[in-house]
Each structure stands twice: as structure tokens, then as C-alpha cells.
């Protein structure tokens, strides 16, 4: 990790951008979302999954025929680790069904709307939250649903995470534009966004008073750093941290060692070591819940990729079918629609599925399976891959994202690219070889369970070897015979909330 202090020409204290060994910096890709926000029309019908974000699946509190209000809680279970789920529109429950939603059987509440756009406010919300008891602030956030956000939820005494707020030692809020496509920070911080973000940080500080807050923003966003530094100047235990936006710094397993200089217990949660990791939008929605009484019924989602007619950001109600959002926004050519990440995201084959609280990006890229003659030797100035960048480094052209591998799988040439980019310092080509054999305990010795499935090794491989897929297969083989990393991890870490974490994972 690289970090430390220096001074600029004006004598002001500056910090070197923190980074990590390995990783990959993506160039600018075509069809990135513009810094503008479009509000989607209120949908005529929504489908609300009763499992969204961090936590267990919930049983419905409504039945067919019930009238519901936007902001009304329709799924809640105080006995489980989860946060309440709300109706996102005003209308009537027309169907209750269990559906396979991202490989999990989940209750879906289908609501037919009446076209009105108002919603019920969260009980007890106040712009004078500093005067409220901590328990009241926690209850408001929990009731609003925002405590379900990100990979470990926001801890409160209401079982919204695997640990309580008193166990949190560090909060990392990151705005690292390390993916191929990202939400626009400039858009999120536009107008009063930056001020609202700072208030959101203070609210989090109130409910987790022992925690130090680290705000990790791309080091190239100098204006945002300067404005935030001024707003946070007098705040204790909140620090600004410039980071290099190198993929996959957004992963907890990479972000935490980069920011905190502490090891990560691979296979467990950040919460198990007393860390809460949140993104910028989550903190803004904390502000909205506390200051404005807004329940978590909508998301800001970036629509991007070469197959999108007008890449932009859309504010949309939770439960809106993907087909409604993409209607008129996709080009006619065959496209692949992907959720949240071009490298690790899920392919969205069924556009009747609804969006939920976890959606941030909808990426559409053209399907392209045409074989390219001598792909390895083509210059490909718009192709961002190791085998096609001979000229691209010298040309200021937006890269093109598509589904073509630009070549067939070939024997490994021992180039070492997969090793050089691996952010967790395993040897992908070695794990690949061992994974394709019968079960081999050497996979454990070479740290296969340290692999975080970022897929970067497959992305950079000039021989088009599906390294990440084969490594995942190797992990599955070991898990199938009862091997995991728990015996290696537990003696080295003082983990907390283990039983709760295992309970949530077991129900996935």
C-alpha cells in the first residue's frame, strides 16, 4: 500500500493516493452514463421481492386484495437478521407468489398501482436528529429499510447486521470508480448532494460512535476532495482518503487492506472484523431517511453500454420490471444485459424480473460471436485486452465493450499477466491446472479460497483460458468433500458475529 503525507505548492497538507499490488486500471469505455438524472414514470405494476440487500428472506405481511401505500412495510421479521421491505407504489396487491429470483426462491408481492406518486413518511424522522436518542435514530433508519444496504448491512440494535453498532471499529465509505462502468460521483454530489452526504456520515457516526470513518474517493476527483475536506475539517474521526481507482478496489477483500492495512478473513464478512463498508448512494439514502423521512422505495441506476441508446442515470421505484426501464432504451441488435459489473455481474436474461435495492448499474453490450482472423496480432485500438493493446495505449479512443473474446482458447504461454494483476497474490495459472484434475489438496496450500472471483485473470489472459471459471470449479470440488478455509482463518482472526453470519449464509 502507498500512502503518506506531503505538501503541495501552497503548503497545504496532501495525502498520496493509496493503492494495492496487482489490479487493473480500465480505460474510458464508450457509452458511459452521462452526468444527468431522468426520473422514471411511476410504474403501473411492481413486483416486490421479499429479500433485498443484506439479510434473510421475509414472510409477507399483506395478502391478495389488500390496499397498500407506498412506504408501507409489507415484509418484516424481527426474529431474523434483515430489514423491513416496503411497497414502492400506492395500489392493490393482486398476486402473491414464490419465484426463483437470482437462484433463490423468494416471495414476490405483485402490486397494481393507482398512478399516484406520493408515499408515507417514516415515523419519527427529524432534521433535528442530533437531539434524538441514539436508539430513536437507529429505529428510524431500520424502519426506513436503509439498514439493508451493501454487503453487510448497517448495524443497529434491531438485528440489521451480524454485529451490533457497538462492535464497529471502522466505517469505509468508498467512491472508487474502478469498474468498467460506474455511477457518476459528480451527479450524486450535485446541488446539495455533498452537504447531504456529510450529514449522512454524521448520522452514521451517531449510531456507531466507536467507529472511525474513512471516506475513500478516487484521487483524480480533486474538486470533490477539496470540498469534502472543507466540510469535514472540524469533524473528529472522519478522514478523507484518496485512492487509485484500480479494479477491484471496490471489493471488501481489497479495499479493507488498502485503507486499514489489516488482513481480510477470506470467506467471511467485513462485519466479522468490525468493519462496515458502504457506497456513496447508501450514505445519501441514510440522509434521506433521517432528514426527509423517505423510505427505501427507489434507486438511482446508471444505464450504460454500447447497446443503450442514451446512456444516463435513472431514478426508479423498487419493483419496476426491467422491461419497463429498458423499453425504448436498447438498440435493436441482439444485446446482453448485465447487472452491476461487467466482469462479475449477473446476466439478466428475464426482463420481466424487477429491480431491487441492490441495483446500481444496468449494462447492455452487443452480442458478437464472429471469429476474427489472427485476433492475437490485431492492433484493436478500441479493444481493451492484453492481446489487443499494441496501439491502444497511444491512441486516445474510448474502448469498446462487447461479448467477443477476440480469439480462441490456446495453450498457456507463461506470460505471467494473470499473476501480475491478481489483487490477492495467488497464482491463477497454477490453481487453474490443479482445478482441472481430480481433487487435489494442494489447492488449499496454494490459497484457492483466497480467490475473490474478480475474474480479472480471465480478462487479461491473451490465451483466452477461462482461469476464473476453472478456479471456481476447483473451490466447488473442495467444498463438496467438506473442505473450506475456516480452519485456516479462525486461529488468525478475532472474529465477531460468526453464528449470525453463518445463519444468514445458510439461508441464502
Beta strands, then each sheet from edge to edge (+ up, - down):
strand 1: 5-7
strand 2: 13-15
strand 3: 37-39
strand 4: 45-49
strand 5: 67-68
strand 6: 73-75
strand 7: 85-86
strand 8: 91-100
strand 9: 105-113
strand 10: 170-175
strand 11: 212-218
strand 12: 238-243
strand 13: 275-279
strand 14: 298-304
strand 15: 312-317
strand 16: 335-339
strand 17: 361-366
sheet 1: 1+ 2-
sheet 2: 3+ 15+ 14- 17- 16+
sheet 3: 4+ 9- 8+ 5-
sheet 4: 6+ 7-
sheet 5: 12+ 11+ 10+ 13+
end
